[in-house]
Structures are given as C-alpha cells and as structure tokens.
Amino acid sequence: MSALVWIALASLVVWLWLLLGQGFFWRTDQRLPPRAELEHWPDVAVVVPARDEAEVLPSSLPSLLAQDYPGRASVFLVDDGSSDGTGELARRLAERHGGLALTVVSPGEPEAGWTGKLWALRAGIALARADGPEYLLLTDADIVHRPDSLRALVAAARGGGFDLVSQMARLRVASGWERLIVPAFVYFFAQLYPFRWINARRARATAAAGGCVLLRTEAAERAGIPRAVRQAVIDDVSVARAVRRSGGRVWLGLADRVDSVRPYPRLGDLWRMVSRSAYAQLRHNPLVLLGTVAGLALVYLAPPVTFFAGLATGSPGAAWAGGLAWLVMAGTYLPMLRYYRQRPVLALTLPFTALLYLLMTLDSAVQHYRGRGAAWKGRTYTRPEAAPEQP
C-alpha cells in the first residue's frame, strides 16, 4: 500500500478510537441535574473580576443582581485598573436595578508573580471571605446568568457533594468567524478534558471553565486558592487541579442558564483569545508543540487531504479511508453544532478550523519566545516560569 493509504488508515483508526475511547467527549449531555430545593440555602459571595468591561456590564451585571436566590448572597466587583469607568458604571447599574447588594473594590497594581485575572480575584475573594460565605461564585464580567442560575449551581454542589461546580458558558455565536471557530473551541476543550472523565468519582481528568465556577470556601482555603495558582495563565484549569489535589470533588458541564455576551466579530479577536494561552496549555514545551502540530495534522488535516488526493491519483483505498475518517470527525462535531444552534453543514469545515487553531498555537509559541508573556485585558505579565516566588 502507498504512504497515502497508510496515512488515511492511521487517521481513521485514531478517529475510531476518539469516537469510542476518549470519554465520549463529543456528547453534550453533561448538564446540571434538575434543581432540587434545599432546606437551608447557604450564603454565597459572587466575585466578578472586571477590567475595562463597560461594554458588557449593562447586560451581565443586572443578571447577577437579579438572582432569585433564597439564601443570603452579595456581589463583589473588582475594578482592576479600568480606564472606561467600569467601577462607576457598576454602581449606577446597582442603583438603577437594585437586587443583591453590590460592593466595588479596586485592588491596585498587581504584585510580581500574579498572572491574568487572578490578582483581581485575590482582592475580591479576600473581601468576600470577610462575610463568611459557604460558597464563592467566580464569574466573568461578560457572563449573563438566568435568574435561577445561582440556585441551580448551589443545589448541584450540595446534592452531588461537589467542592467545585463549573459550567462552560454558552459563548456568543453571531458573526461568521464566531460560527466557524467558537463551537470548535468548546469541542476541542471537551476533547482535551472529557467532561465524563472529570465528573466521575474516580476522575481521569480535571478542568473547569473560568466564566462560571462555584467553589466551596472551605475547599478554596484548603487548596490555597488563589495564591497557590497565582502564576497560572490558564487559571480555571489550575484552580480545578488545586481543588482536586487537596481532596475536593470537581464537576464540569455545558451551561443552559449561563451565556457569554462578549463579542468576537473578527478573526483577529478570536485569534488573540486562543493564542493568549495555547502554548501555556502545552506547558511551553517545544517537543509537546511539535507533537501537537503532528497530531493535529494527522487527525484533522489528513482525512480531507487523503480523500481528495485519493480521488485525484486513483487511489480508492486512500479516498475511502480518508473520506470515512472525515465523516466520523464530522459526526462527532454535530452534537456541539446542535448545542450552538448552527447548521449541520459546518461539521465539514472542522478541518479548516483545526488548521486555524494549529496556526494560532504556533503564533502563541512565537509570542512566548519573543518574551511578551501572558496578557489579560491589555495588561502583559511576566512569564510564569520567570516570576519570582512570593513569601
């Protein structure tokens, strides 16, 4: 057999394994269970890190203030050096809409060794803990919560005995680039961290989605959060791992009551969102990067390439194996497209989207070696491995 046929067959074997052996990552059935009513609803503090978020706050903050929660809950918004009046806008929205009590705090300039939004979370968590809440809801400033979102999260945490319950917020899908890239972003994340493996009692993977994390305060203290993860670029996964290492239970699923309103209308916006942390996901290891590039090429690019090359060169084996691998790939993508209410035909474009992600990952590595470090909302931080240890 020719090399083309062997490549097509190898890709097909990998896809059959992914279909059946990677925790059924392609299914979208990991959702919060139906809400149960509790005899006692614990106190909750909602912590929102915000830096230059005036564009999205009018949609997101009122949804937090309007939570229909039977227990005591309050919101702490951390205005992390905003230049667009984020803090003042938050106060005006609270006066206009009422609801849960809002406190706005500014943490000052970050100390060395703190990355991403963790410096802002540090200030918010410290202030929230003074009220002695049993749970902390860590949620981003672009996240809109349905009125019963907090109820559902707390009920799931209590009912399942989880120390951390996280939902992957439904990201905005409006522009053409968002339709092409956003569902694939969640699909790739689930492939890397199969939700079923995370949620099993004997977990085989650990992750969280930073836009919506309900965390038991006791578990946070036991895990040393946020100081223990202060250098993390991918803060949500690091928080989940810290909780798991300290003996806590973690749950992650897709959201039905939580949506992101942050727009990514252009390819450049999505490119920056992905490349910001792609190489950090590979632990800044060039060998892992090379393996990832080769793996993406075999798994996502080889099926259509071998299919069309087989047709062009008269190699039916390559065409059949490549075409079947492409169909299996597209079939695993369909549930995510349905979740995002997108046309099924987009499943056939997944190889092109994977190529874009491959280029974004390479760009992330280039930015790393140019010394630009991690960034959050326009602020660049020292690379984690170079950051000094804090006492």
LINZISUL-V575341 format. One record per residue. N is the residue number from 0. RES is the residue in one letter. SS is DSSP state (2 for helix, 1 for strand, 0 for the rest). NEAR is the number of other C-alpha atoms within 8 Angstrom. D_LAST is the distance of its C-alpha to the last C-alpha in whole Angstrom. Layout:
BEGIN
N/RES/SS/NEAR/D_LAST
N/RES/SS/NEAR/D_LAST
END
This chain:
BEGIN
0/M/0/4/62
1/S/0/5/60
2/A/2/6/57
3/L/2/9/57
4/V/2/13/58
5/W/2/10/55
6/I/2/11/52
7/A/2/17/54
8/L/2/11/54
9/A/2/9/50
10/S/2/14/49
11/L/2/13/51
12/V/2/8/50
13/V/2/9/47
14/W/2/12/48
15/L/2/9/49
16/W/2/9/46
17/L/2/9/44
18/L/2/11/47
19/L/2/8/47
20/G/2/7/44
21/Q/0/10/41
22/G/0/9/40
23/F/0/11/43
24/F/0/13/40
25/W/0/12/43
26/R/0/9/44
27/T/0/10/43
28/D/0/5/44
29/Q/0/10/40
30/R/0/9/40
31/L/0/11/39
32/P/0/5/42
33/P/0/5/44
34/R/0/9/43
35/A/0/8/43
36/E/0/5/44
37/L/0/6/41
38/E/0/4/42
39/H/0/5/39
40/W/0/9/37
41/P/0/9/33
42/D/0/11/31
43/V/1/13/30
44/A/1/14/27
45/V/1/13/28
46/V/1/16/25
47/V/1/14/26
48/P/1/15/24
49/A/1/14/27
50/R/0/10/27
51/D/0/12/30
52/E/0/12/32
53/A/2/10/35
54/E/2/6/37
55/V/2/11/36
56/L/2/14/35
57/P/2/9/39
58/S/2/10/40
59/S/2/14/36
60/L/2/12/35
61/P/2/12/39
62/S/2/12/38
63/L/2/12/35
64/L/2/14/37
65/A/0/11/40
66/Q/0/14/39
67/D/0/8/41
68/Y/0/9/39
69/P/0/6/40
70/G/0/9/37
71/R/0/9/35
72/A/1/11/33
73/S/1/10/31
74/V/1/14/30
75/F/1/15/27
76/L/1/15/27
77/V/1/17/24
78/D/1/15/25
79/D/0/11/23
80/G/0/10/25
81/S/0/12/28
82/S/0/6/31
83/D/0/7/34
84/G/0/9/34
85/T/2/15/32
86/G/2/12/31
87/E/2/7/34
88/L/2/10/36
89/A/2/12/34
90/R/2/10/35
91/R/2/8/39
92/L/2/12/39
93/A/2/13/38
94/E/2/7/40
95/R/2/6/43
96/H/2/9/42
97/G/0/10/41
98/G/0/8/40
99/L/0/11/36
100/A/1/10/34
101/L/1/11/32
102/T/1/7/29
103/V/1/11/28
104/V/1/11/24
105/S/0/9/23
106/P/0/12/19
107/G/0/6/19
108/E/0/5/18
109/P/0/7/15
110/E/0/6/12
111/A/0/7/12
112/G/0/12/11
113/W/0/12/13
114/T/0/15/16
115/G/0/12/20
116/K/0/8/20
117/L/2/11/17
118/W/2/13/16
119/A/2/13/19
120/L/2/13/19
121/R/2/10/15
122/A/2/12/17
123/G/2/15/20
124/I/2/10/19
125/A/2/8/17
126/L/2/9/21
127/A/2/14/23
128/R/2/10/21
129/A/0/6/22
130/D/0/6/26
131/G/0/7/25
132/P/0/12/27
133/E/0/10/27
134/Y/1/12/27
135/L/1/15/25
136/L/1/12/27
137/L/1/13/25
138/T/1/13/28
139/D/0/11/28
140/A/0/12/30
141/D/0/12/33
142/I/1/15/34
143/V/1/13/37
144/H/1/14/37
145/R/0/9/41
146/P/0/10/41
147/D/0/11/41
148/S/2/11/38
149/L/2/11/35
150/R/2/11/38
151/A/2/12/38
152/L/2/11/35
153/V/2/10/34
154/A/2/12/37
155/A/2/14/36
156/A/2/13/33
157/R/2/8/35
158/G/2/8/38
159/G/2/6/36
160/G/0/7/33
161/F/0/13/31
162/D/0/12/27
163/L/1/15/27
164/V/1/14/30
165/S/1/14/30
166/Q/1/14/33
167/M/1/13/34
168/A/1/13/35
169/R/1/11/39
170/L/0/9/38
171/R/0/12/41
172/V/0/8/43
173/A/0/7/46
174/S/0/9/46
175/G/2/7/48
176/W/2/11/45
177/E/2/15/43
178/R/2/11/45
179/L/2/11/45
180/I/2/10/41
181/V/2/12/40
182/P/2/12/41
183/A/2/12/41
184/F/2/8/37
185/V/2/9/37
186/Y/2/12/39
187/F/2/8/37
188/F/2/9/34
189/A/2/11/36
190/Q/2/10/37
191/L/2/6/34
192/Y/0/12/33
193/P/0/14/36
194/F/2/13/36
195/R/2/10/38
196/W/2/12/35
197/I/2/15/32
198/N/2/10/34
199/A/0/8/36
200/R/0/5/35
201/R/0/4/34
202/A/0/9/32
203/R/0/7/33
204/A/0/8/31
205/T/0/13/28
206/A/0/12/27
207/A/0/14/27
208/A/0/13/29
209/G/0/13/26
210/G/0/11/29
211/C/1/15/30
212/V/1/14/27
213/L/1/14/28
214/L/1/13/25
215/R/1/11/25
216/T/2/11/22
217/E/2/7/22
218/A/2/12/22
219/A/2/12/19
220/E/2/8/17
221/R/2/9/18
222/A/2/11/17
223/G/0/9/13
224/I/0/11/15
225/P/0/11/14
226/R/2/7/10
227/A/2/8/12
228/V/2/11/14
229/R/0/11/12
230/Q/0/9/14
231/A/0/11/17
232/V/0/10/20
233/I/0/9/22
234/D/2/11/20
235/D/2/10/23
236/V/2/12/24
237/S/2/11/20
238/V/2/12/20
239/A/2/13/23
240/R/2/10/22
241/A/2/13/19
242/V/2/17/21
243/R/2/11/24
244/R/2/8/21
245/S/0/9/21
246/G/0/6/24
247/G/0/11/25
248/R/0/11/28
249/V/1/15/29
250/W/1/12/32
251/L/1/15/32
252/G/1/11/36
253/L/1/13/38
254/A/1/12/38
255/D/1/7/41
256/R/1/8/40
257/V/1/14/37
258/D/1/13/38
259/S/1/11/36
260/V/0/12/38
261/R/0/9/36
262/P/0/5/39
263/Y/0/11/39
264/P/0/11/42
265/R/0/9/42
266/L/2/8/41
267/G/2/6/39
268/D/2/9/37
269/L/2/12/37
270/W/2/9/36
271/R/2/8/33
272/M/2/8/32
273/V/2/11/32
274/S/2/12/31
275/R/0/10/28
276/S/0/12/26
277/A/2/12/29
278/Y/2/16/28
279/A/2/9/24
280/Q/2/8/26
281/L/0/9/28
282/R/0/6/24
283/H/0/10/25
284/N/0/8/28
285/P/2/6/31
286/L/2/6/33
287/V/2/8/32
288/L/2/12/33
289/L/2/8/36
290/G/2/8/37
291/T/2/8/36
292/V/2/9/39
293/A/2/8/41
294/G/2/8/41
295/L/2/12/41
296/A/2/10/44
297/L/2/12/46
298/V/2/11/45
299/Y/2/12/46
300/L/2/13/47
301/A/2/13/50
302/P/2/18/52
303/P/2/11/53
304/V/2/9/54
305/T/2/16/55
306/F/2/15/57
307/F/2/9/59
308/A/2/11/59
309/G/2/14/61
310/L/2/10/63
311/A/2/7/64
312/T/2/6/65
313/G/0/6/67
314/S/0/11/64
315/P/2/8/64
316/G/2/8/62
317/A/2/16/59
318/A/2/15/60
319/W/2/9/60
320/A/2/14/57
321/G/2/18/55
322/G/2/12/57
323/L/2/10/56
324/A/2/13/52
325/W/2/11/52
326/L/2/8/54
327/V/2/11/52
328/M/2/11/49
329/A/2/11/50
330/G/2/9/51
331/T/2/10/47
332/Y/2/13/46
333/L/2/10/49
334/P/2/11/47
335/M/2/14/44
336/L/2/14/47
337/R/2/10/49
338/Y/2/8/45
339/Y/0/9/45
340/R/0/6/49
341/Q/0/9/50
342/R/0/7/53
343/P/2/8/53
344/V/2/6/54
345/L/2/10/51
346/A/2/11/50
347/L/2/8/52
348/T/2/9/50
349/L/2/13/47
350/P/2/10/47
351/F/2/8/47
352/T/2/11/44
353/A/2/11/42
354/L/2/12/43
355/L/2/8/41
356/Y/2/9/38
357/L/2/10/38
358/L/2/8/39
359/M/2/12/36
360/T/2/12/34
361/L/2/10/35
362/D/2/9/34
363/S/2/13/31
364/A/2/11/30
365/V/2/8/32
366/Q/2/10/29
367/H/2/11/26
368/Y/2/7/28
369/R/0/6/29
370/G/0/7/25
371/R/0/11/25
372/G/0/11/22
373/A/0/13/22
374/A/1/11/24
375/W/1/8/24
376/K/0/6/27
377/G/0/5/27
378/R/1/6/24
379/T/1/9/23
380/Y/0/11/19
381/T/0/12/18
382/R/0/10/19
383/P/2/11/16
384/E/2/4/16
385/A/2/6/16
386/A/0/10/13
387/P/0/6/10
388/E/0/5/7
389/Q/0/4/4
390/P/0/2/0
END
